[in-house]
Amino acid sequence: MSDRFTGVFTALATPLSADGSVLDLDALYTVIERQLAAGVAGLVPCGTTGEFSALTDDERRLLVERCVELTDGRAAVIAQTGALSTAATVAHSRHAAEVGCAAVLVMPPFFGTPTEPDLRRHLEAVTAALEIPVIYYHNPGITGLTLPARRLAAICEDAGIRHVKYTSPDVTGFTELRRAPAIDQVLPAWDDLLPAAFLSGARGTIWGTAAAAPELCVELYRAAMSGEAASFLAAWERAAPLFSALAQLSYIPAVKALASLLGTPVGAPRPPLLPVDAEGRERLTAALRASMAEAPA
């Protein structure tokens, strides 16, 4: 098994204005500089945490272009290019490759759930159009595609895909997929899955929480990679209240609220999502204190 994507890859929150109506590219610069200072290995714009389904095609392309430009080779950029049609997915993927992305992350169509033959044809069309790696985005909670590991691995093999982002708490499925000969690397993305994933040998993650707290996520990743399991698990237990608070709130607004609490405002979520209310912010602040992270006074 080859771990091509090693380290913390941040599923970026998309900086928007105070009402969520327009991109805030000035804030994007600040966000990226903080991410790089924290030591992340890469940035993943236009993912689920980045509200890609609420962005226009032009906004998605602009975000990817600016991420590549502002990162300037200091970290990898992996654009999430999934869309509702094969043609749109191919177009976003080609654009990402043309502007310098290291890979693309492809969520399958999440409306009108495709059958397995549909999905195979869809992915084959994407990989045939590219010379950079394609990472399959396994997120059954959004797509409704609850494929067993064996069948998902077979579909990926047929399409020439050897990497999977795994957004699910299913440890058994994660383990089975990691053991599939056709899959080089499975990148865990679910907070509660990460301890088991890291301790079982995962060396990379695409992590939404890092959009708000990259320093904490990189610290935990490095602790896991140190080989000192007891120290890592103790650090994880200290951080657990924060992960729990994020899971109990609406995730995208919660990540944006947490980013603001930690000193890097990224604006409001785009409607229909509402910002976290005062009670939610209090819960996040309390979780930060309980996690021994830097919290506002």
C-alpha positions as CSV (number, residue, x, y, z in Angstrom):
1,M,0.0,0.0,0.0
2,S,1.4,3.4,-1.0
3,D,0.6,6.5,1.1
4,R,0.8,9.2,-1.6
5,F,-1.1,11.7,0.4
6,T,0.6,11.9,3.8
7,G,-0.4,14.4,6.5
8,V,-3.4,16.6,7.3
9,F,-5.2,17.8,4.2
10,T,-7.7,20.5,5.3
11,A,-11.2,20.5,3.9
12,L,-11.4,24.3,3.7
13,A,-14.3,26.4,4.8
14,T,-15.3,28.8,2.0
15,P,-14.9,32.4,3.3
16,L,-18.0,34.4,2.5
17,S,-19.4,37.8,3.4
18,A,-21.3,38.5,6.6
19,D,-24.6,37.6,4.9
20,G,-23.1,34.6,2.9
21,S,-23.8,36.2,-0.4
22,V,-20.3,36.7,-1.9
23,L,-16.8,35.2,-1.7
24,D,-14.4,37.0,0.6
25,L,-11.1,36.5,-1.2
26,D,-9.2,38.7,1.3
27,A,-10.2,36.3,4.0
28,L,-9.1,33.4,1.9
29,Y,-5.6,34.7,1.9
30,T,-5.6,34.9,5.7
31,V,-7.2,31.4,6.0
32,I,-4.5,29.9,3.7
33,E,-1.6,31.5,5.5
34,R,-2.9,30.2,8.9
35,Q,-3.3,26.7,7.4
36,L,0.3,26.7,6.1
37,A,1.7,28.1,9.3
38,A,0.0,25.3,11.2
39,G,1.8,22.7,9.0
40,V,-0.9,21.1,7.0
41,A,0.1,19.0,4.0
42,G,-2.6,20.3,1.6
43,L,-5.7,22.2,1.1
44,V,-9.0,20.8,-0.3
45,P,-11.3,23.6,-1.6
46,C,-14.9,23.2,-2.7
47,G,-15.7,20.1,-0.5
48,T,-18.6,19.5,1.8
49,T,-17.2,21.7,4.5
50,G,-16.6,24.3,1.8
51,E,-20.3,24.4,0.8
52,F,-19.6,23.4,-2.7
53,S,-23.2,22.6,-3.5
54,A,-24.2,26.2,-2.7
55,L,-21.5,27.7,-4.9
56,T,-21.8,28.7,-8.5
57,D,-19.6,27.1,-11.1
58,D,-17.7,30.4,-11.5
59,E,-17.2,30.6,-7.7
60,R,-15.9,27.1,-7.6
61,R,-13.4,27.7,-10.3
62,L,-12.3,31.0,-8.8
63,L,-11.7,29.4,-5.4
64,V,-9.6,26.6,-6.9
65,E,-7.5,29.1,-8.9
66,R,-6.9,31.3,-5.9
67,C,-6.0,28.4,-3.6
68,V,-3.4,27.3,-6.1
69,E,-2.1,30.8,-6.6
70,L,-2.0,31.7,-2.9
71,T,-0.5,28.4,-1.8
72,D,2.3,28.9,-4.4
73,G,3.7,25.4,-4.2
74,R,3.9,25.4,-0.4
75,A,1.3,22.7,0.0
76,A,-0.7,20.5,-2.3
77,V,-4.1,21.6,-3.5
78,I,-6.8,18.9,-4.1
79,A,-10.0,20.3,-5.6
80,Q,-13.3,18.6,-4.9
81,T,-14.8,18.5,-8.3
82,G,-18.0,16.4,-7.9
83,A,-21.1,17.6,-9.5
84,L,-24.6,16.4,-10.4
85,S,-23.6,15.3,-14.0
86,T,-20.7,13.6,-15.5
87,A,-20.1,16.5,-17.9
88,A,-19.9,19.0,-15.1
89,T,-17.7,16.8,-13.0
90,V,-15.3,16.3,-16.0
91,A,-15.3,20.1,-16.6
92,H,-14.4,21.0,-13.0
93,S,-11.8,18.2,-12.9
94,R,-10.1,19.4,-16.1
95,H,-10.1,22.9,-14.8
96,A,-8.5,21.8,-11.6
97,A,-5.8,19.9,-13.4
98,E,-5.1,22.9,-15.8
99,V,-4.6,25.4,-13.0
100,G,-2.1,23.1,-11.1
101,C,-4.0,20.9,-8.6
102,A,-2.1,17.8,-7.4
103,A,-5.3,15.7,-7.5
104,V,-9.0,15.9,-7.6
105,L,-11.5,14.6,-5.1
106,V,-14.7,13.4,-6.7
107,M,-18.0,13.0,-4.8
108,P,-20.4,11.1,-7.0
109,P,-23.7,12.6,-8.0
110,F,-25.8,13.1,-4.8
111,F,-29.2,13.5,-6.4
112,G,-30.9,10.7,-8.4
113,T,-28.5,8.2,-6.7
114,P,-26.6,6.4,-9.5
115,T,-26.6,2.6,-9.8
116,E,-23.2,0.8,-9.6
117,P,-23.0,0.6,-13.5
118,D,-23.8,4.3,-13.6
119,L,-21.1,5.1,-11.0
120,R,-18.6,3.0,-12.9
121,R,-19.2,4.8,-16.2
122,H,-19.2,8.2,-14.4
123,L,-15.8,7.6,-12.7
124,E,-14.3,6.1,-15.9
125,A,-15.2,9.3,-17.8
126,V,-13.5,11.4,-15.1
127,T,-10.3,9.4,-15.0
128,A,-10.1,9.2,-18.7
129,A,-10.1,13.0,-18.9
130,L,-7.2,13.5,-16.5
131,E,-3.5,12.7,-15.9
132,I,-3.6,13.6,-12.2
133,P,-4.9,11.3,-9.5
134,V,-8.6,11.0,-8.7
135,I,-9.6,10.4,-5.1
136,Y,-13.1,8.9,-4.7
137,Y,-15.2,10.7,-2.1
138,H,-17.1,8.0,-0.1
139,N,-19.8,9.9,1.8
140,P,-22.8,7.7,2.1
141,G,-24.7,10.0,4.4
142,I,-24.9,12.6,1.6
143,T,-24.9,10.5,-1.6
144,G,-27.0,7.6,-0.4
145,L,-24.4,5.2,-2.0
146,T,-23.8,2.7,0.8
147,L,-21.5,0.4,-1.2
148,P,-19.8,-2.5,0.6
149,A,-16.0,-2.1,0.6
150,R,-15.5,-5.0,-1.8
151,R,-17.8,-3.5,-4.4
152,L,-16.5,0.0,-4.0
153,A,-12.9,-1.3,-4.4
154,A,-13.9,-3.1,-7.6
155,I,-15.6,0.0,-9.1
156,C,-12.5,2.1,-8.2
157,E,-10.2,-0.5,-9.8
158,D,-12.2,-0.5,-13.0
159,A,-12.0,3.3,-13.2
160,G,-8.3,3.4,-12.3
161,I,-8.8,5.1,-8.9
162,R,-6.5,4.0,-6.1
163,H,-7.4,6.5,-3.3
164,V,-10.5,7.0,-1.3
165,K,-11.6,9.7,1.1
166,Y,-13.7,7.9,3.8
167,T,-16.4,10.0,5.4
168,S,-18.2,7.4,7.6
169,P,-17.9,6.2,11.2
170,D,-17.9,2.5,9.9
171,V,-14.6,1.2,11.2
172,T,-15.2,-2.3,9.6
173,G,-15.8,-0.8,6.2
174,F,-12.7,1.4,6.5
175,T,-10.6,-1.6,7.5
176,E,-11.9,-3.8,4.7
177,L,-11.3,-1.0,2.1
178,R,-7.7,-0.5,3.3
179,R,-7.1,-4.2,2.8
180,A,-8.4,-4.2,-0.8
181,P,-5.5,-4.8,-3.1
182,A,-6.8,-2.3,-5.7
183,I,-6.8,0.6,-3.2
184,D,-3.4,2.2,-2.3
185,Q,-4.7,4.6,0.4
186,V,-7.9,5.3,2.4
187,L,-8.0,8.8,3.9
188,P,-10.3,9.0,6.9
189,A,-12.4,12.1,7.4
190,W,-14.8,11.3,10.3
191,D,-13.6,12.7,13.6
192,D,-14.7,9.6,15.6
193,L,-13.0,7.3,13.1
194,L,-9.6,8.9,13.2
195,P,-8.1,7.4,16.3
196,A,-8.7,3.8,15.1
197,A,-7.6,4.8,11.6
198,F,-4.4,6.4,12.7
199,L,-3.5,3.6,15.1
200,S,-4.2,1.0,12.4
201,G,-1.8,2.6,10.0
202,A,-3.5,5.5,8.1
203,R,-1.0,8.2,7.3
204,G,-3.2,10.9,5.8
205,T,-6.5,12.5,6.4
206,I,-8.8,15.0,4.7
207,W,-10.2,16.7,7.8
208,G,-13.0,19.2,8.1
209,T,-12.2,20.2,11.6
210,A,-8.9,21.5,10.4
211,A,-10.7,24.2,8.6
212,A,-11.2,25.9,12.0
213,A,-8.5,24.4,14.2
214,P,-5.6,23.4,12.0
215,E,-3.0,23.7,14.8
216,L,-4.9,21.2,17.0
217,C,-5.5,18.7,14.1
218,V,-1.8,18.8,13.0
219,E,-0.8,18.4,16.7
220,L,-3.0,15.3,17.0
221,Y,-1.8,13.9,13.7
222,R,1.8,14.3,14.7
223,A,1.1,12.6,18.1
224,A,-0.5,9.7,16.3
225,M,2.5,9.4,13.9
226,S,5.0,9.4,16.8
227,G,4.2,5.8,17.7
228,E,3.3,6.7,21.3
229,A,-0.2,5.4,21.3
230,A,-0.9,6.2,24.9
231,S,0.2,9.8,24.5
232,F,-1.9,10.2,21.4
233,L,-5.0,8.8,22.9
234,A,-4.6,11.0,26.0
235,A,-4.3,14.1,23.7
236,W,-7.3,12.9,21.7
237,E,-9.4,12.5,24.9
238,R,-8.6,16.1,25.8
239,A,-9.8,17.3,22.4
240,A,-12.9,15.0,22.3
241,P,-15.3,17.6,23.8
242,L,-14.7,19.8,20.8
243,F,-15.3,17.1,18.3
244,S,-18.5,16.2,20.1
245,A,-19.7,19.8,20.1
246,L,-19.2,20.1,16.3
247,A,-21.1,16.8,15.8
248,Q,-24.0,18.0,17.8
249,L,-24.4,21.3,15.9
250,S,-25.1,21.9,12.2
251,Y,-21.6,21.1,11.0
252,I,-20.8,23.8,8.4
253,P,-22.1,26.7,10.5
254,A,-20.3,25.2,13.6
255,V,-17.0,25.0,11.7
256,K,-17.4,28.6,10.6
257,A,-18.3,29.7,14.2
258,L,-15.3,27.8,15.6
259,A,-12.9,29.4,13.0
260,S,-14.2,32.8,14.2
261,L,-13.7,31.9,17.9
262,L,-10.2,30.9,17.1
263,G,-9.4,34.2,15.4
264,T,-9.9,33.5,11.7
265,P,-13.4,34.7,10.7
266,V,-14.7,33.1,7.5
267,G,-18.1,34.8,7.4
268,A,-21.5,33.2,7.4
269,P,-22.7,30.0,5.8
270,R,-24.7,30.5,2.6
271,P,-28.5,30.4,3.1
272,P,-30.5,28.3,3.7
273,L,-27.9,27.4,6.4
274,L,-28.1,29.8,9.3
275,P,-25.1,30.9,11.5
276,V,-24.7,29.2,14.9
277,D,-26.8,31.0,17.5
278,A,-25.6,32.4,20.8
279,E,-26.3,29.1,22.6
280,G,-24.3,27.2,20.0
281,R,-21.4,29.6,20.3
282,E,-21.4,29.1,24.1
283,R,-21.3,25.4,23.6
284,L,-18.3,25.7,21.3
285,T,-16.5,28.0,23.6
286,A,-17.1,25.6,26.5
287,A,-15.9,22.8,24.4
288,L,-12.7,24.7,23.5
289,R,-12.0,25.3,27.2
290,A,-12.7,21.6,28.1
291,S,-10.4,20.6,25.2
292,M,-7.6,22.7,26.6
293,A,-7.5,24.6,23.3
294,E,-7.1,28.3,23.0
295,A,-10.5,29.8,23.8
296,P,-11.7,33.4,23.9
297,A,-12.0,34.9,27.4
